[in-house]
Amino acid sequence: MLLEIKDLQKKYKDFVAVDNLNLKVEAGEIYGLLGPNGAGKSTTINAICGLTKVDAGEIMIFGKKFKQHEMEIKKDIGVVPQDIAVFDELSAYENVAFFGRLNGLKGAPLKERVKEALDFTGLWDRKKDKPSQYSGGMKRRLNIACAIVHRPKLIIMDEPTVGIDPQSRNHILESVKKLNEQGSTIIYTSHYMEEIEQLCTRITIIDHGKEIATGTIEELKELILNEERVELELSHVEDVLIKAIKDIKGVKTCEVNGNTIIVVSEKNSENISAITGKAAEFKSKIIAIVVEKPTLERVFLTLTGRKLRD
């Protein structure tokens, strides 16, 4: 187990930021942390990095207790913070070199790793420029270069694509995949559900400082897969048709919106043919039909009662 959190607690006066949280991250994963604003994600990340002192619980990283081996553990962790953390008065090269020296690099190995990190993030040609000369996306990539210069085993990325252009965002997402392929384990938080779906092998949804659910995307979808939804756009809708559909075995609700009906049935009802058959029986032509599959967004909304950006 690369990272294990046991019964983590953190309070700020009367506010409980992290409430007996338990997490397990295996080596080689891209592990997603999902939660609305104020759910406890950043506090948890800060605790893993040693930036926040917790009130109770234990953090084990690389099989060692964080409290007892903090300095040793930190050498193998890279952090990409939510807020850009670079020095405006230094060039890109100098910024990355500074963070390399902080992590024990010097001499020829330092120069080699700085070039490697700037090449990896596509910034080597702009190495002499200061961050003020960079776009928002380039600053984010410089943030990543500073975090990976020492080749950390664990990389923590807290909202690394906030407020950047699509091209830089795609570059960062591809970089995350490459870092993982090269052997780094990554903990990733985002307000963009599609990023989590694209990148993460497993996900923990947290809310009010507690773990709500953990699993692969498919496992999380199974948690709410207790009904089937079919949406039909028809040439016309009559009350007798609605009544007939509601009488089909397994149908829970049938809502009407103009010439569109939304039918919710019990799980495994498999009654699409019966529904379309009723439409044909009452001579209502089917213009379009959509069988709705559960999405990670819907899982999140169902489990927390909130949207990700709330």
HUPEZI-V563737 format. One record per backbone hydrogen bond with DSSP energy under -0.5 kcal/mol. CO is the residue of the C=O (numbers start at 1). NH is the residue of the N-H. Records with the same first field share a line. If there is no record, write none. Layout:
# HUPEZI-V563737
CO->NH ; NH
This chain:
# HUPEZI-V563737
2->62
3->25
4->60
5->7 ; 23
6->58
8->20 ; 21
9->55 ; 56
10->17 ; 18
11->13
12->15
14->16
15->12 ; 17
18->10 ; 20
21->8
23->5
24->26
25->2 ; 3
26->29
29->31 ; 186
30->32 ; 201 ; 202
31->188
32->34 ; 204
33->190
34->206
36->39
39->209
40->44
41->45
42->46
43->47
44->48
45->49
46->50 ; 51 ; 52
47->50
52->54
56->9
58->6
59->66
60->4
61->64
64->61
65->68 ; 69
69->73
70->74
71->75
73->76
74->77
76->153 ; 154
78->156
79->81
80->158
86->88
87->90
90->131
91->95
92->96
93->97
94->98
95->99
96->100
97->101
98->102
99->103
100->105
101->104
106->109 ; 110
107->111
108->112
109->113
110->114
111->115
112->116
113->117
114->118
115->119
116->120
117->121
118->123 ; 124
119->122
123->126
124->127
126->129
127->93
129->92
130->133
131->134
135->139
136->140
137->141
138->142
139->143
140->144
141->145
142->146
143->147
144->148
145->149
148->151
153->185
154->78
155->157 ; 187
156->80 ; 158
157->159 ; 189
159->162
161->164
165->169
166->170
167->171
168->172
169->173
170->174
171->175
172->176
173->177
174->178
175->179
176->180
177->181
178->182
179->184
180->183
185->155
186->31 ; 188
187->157
188->33
189->159
191->193
192->195 ; 196
193->197
194->198
195->199
196->200
202->32
203->215
204->34 ; 206
205->212 ; 213
207->210
209->19
210->207 ; 212
213->205
215->203
216->220
217->221
218->222
219->223
220->223 ; 224
221->224 ; 225
222->225
224->226
226->267
228->265
229->292
230->232 ; 263
231->290
232->234 ; 261
233->287 ; 288
238->241 ; 242
239->243
240->244
241->245
242->246
243->247
245->248
248->251
250->266
253->264
255->262
257->260
259->234
260->257
261->232 ; 263
262->255 ; 264
263->230 ; 265
264->252 ; 253
265->228
266->269
271->275
272->276
273->277
274->278
275->279
276->280
277->281
278->282
279->284
280->283
283->285
285->235 ; 287
288->233
290->231 ; 292
292->229
295->299
296->300
297->301
298->302
299->303
300->304
301->305
307->310
